[in-house]
Amino acid sequence: MAKFAAKVTTTAGSTTLPICALIGGTGSILRITEIGVFNTATTAVALQMFRVSGATAGTPGASATSRLLNGGDANTAVGVLKNTYSVAPTTITDLGIAFMLGAAAGSGVILPFPEDELTIPAVANAGVGLLVDSGTGQACTVYMKWKE
C-alpha cells in the first residue's frame, strides 16, 4: 500500500467555506493516518473536521502536490489535498472532531488516526477536510498523510 503526504498553507476560510480538504476518487479508498494543523497568525482559531459526500464538489483552491513517502512504490496518488474553497461542497457532514489553535504562530495539533479509522470511499469528489467551527478563520499550514 502506497503512503502519501501533502501540505498547504490556507487562507482564512469561514464557517461555510472549508480551509482545505483531502479529496479522493474512484481509483482507491484513502486511509488517513495523520493530520497536522498549525496557526500562522497570532489570533486563535476554532476548527472542525468534516466529510464531503461525492455529490457536488464545490470549488476548491489549488491542488497541493502529493508526495510519495515510501520510495519503493511507484504508485501515483489518487488523493489530492485541495486549498481553501471559494464555493462550498453541497453536502458537508460534521465528523464530531473539533479543536482550537492558540493565539500564537506555530500553535497546532497533530491528529493521528489508527489504521482504517478515518477513510475516504472510492467515490468521485468524496473527502475529509477542515472548516472554521465558530468565529473568524485564520490562515493555517495543514499537512495530511494517507495510504491508498
HELIX and SHEET records of a PDB file:
SHEET    1   A 5 ARG A  67  LEU A  68  0                                        
SHEET    2   A 5 LYS A   3  THR A   9 -1                                        
SHEET    3   A 5 CYS A 140  LYS A 147 -1                                        
SHEET    4   A 5 LEU A  30  ASN A  39 -1                                        
SHEET    5   A 5 GLY A 108  PRO A 112 -1                                        
SHEET    1   B 5 ARG A  67  LEU A  68  0                                        
SHEET    2   B 5 LYS A   3  THR A   9 -1                                        
SHEET    3   B 5 CYS A 140  LYS A 147 -1                                        
SHEET    4   B 5 LEU A  30  ASN A  39 -1                                        
SHEET    5   B 5 THR A 119  ILE A 120 -1                                        
SHEET    1   C 5 VAL A  80  LYS A  82  0                                        
SHEET    2   C 5 CYS A  20  ILE A  23 -1                                        
SHEET    3   C 5 GLY A 127  SER A 134 -1                                        
SHEET    4   C 5 VAL A  45  VAL A  52 -1                                        
SHEET    5   C 5 ILE A  92  LEU A 101 -1                                        
END                                                                             
